[in-house]
Amino acid sequence: MMKKRIAVVASGRGSNFQAVIDAIRNGTVPAECAALITDNPKAYALERAKKAGVPCRIIDYSQFPSREDYERALLSSMQEADVDLFVLAGYMRILGSSIVKAFPGKMINIHPALLPSFTGLHAQRQAVQYGVKLAGCTVHFVDESLDGGPIILQKCVPVLETDDEDALAERILAQEHVAFPEAIRLFCEDRLVIEGRKVRIQSIE
Ligand code: GRF
């Protein structure tokens, strides 16, 4: 099977990006990481990319006069990257619909909640405040809805009575680092079939 080319889009710390790099390196994900794209020149993800030899593309949001100009630059950078899959790993902006439309079925995101609960920002805080007993993470295809695209994988963790937002976030993050490379592996093995809202995972023949 041909190795897929993937690009990671991240705004910050990049621990999920690191999990993907590690999984590619140890051979569990049959892919080549062709680019790290970031909107934030201070993102720690950039250090990780340099260490791993992944080419970086910085599209600095603050350098553009408008959101439209920024999105146009981001879109052309994404097109130039010429990859089979974009993975959003802590990209902290909402992607404009022109970008989402440009890569149908070719973009996945990780969200630190069991969707459709707790979309948007501070999902772990929302879970603690709501008082749920189970929380987790979701890897899903990106469509034009907010955190609403077809779900590929979910992992759950307990919420303890002593948890604050940070403690829960840490427990969820450990599962993110498992779920994200696993979903990317399934994509790279051509095993994900989108059927309406559902994603069917094909077994290996
Ligand atoms: C993760 O919790 C991810 O689910 C969310 O943003 C956070 C990014 O963390 N979308 P990191 O940058 O991958 O460490």
Residues whose N, C-alpha, C, O or C-beta is under 5 A from the ligand:
A	BS01	GRF	G12 R13 G14 S15 N16 F17 A89 G90 I110 H111 P112
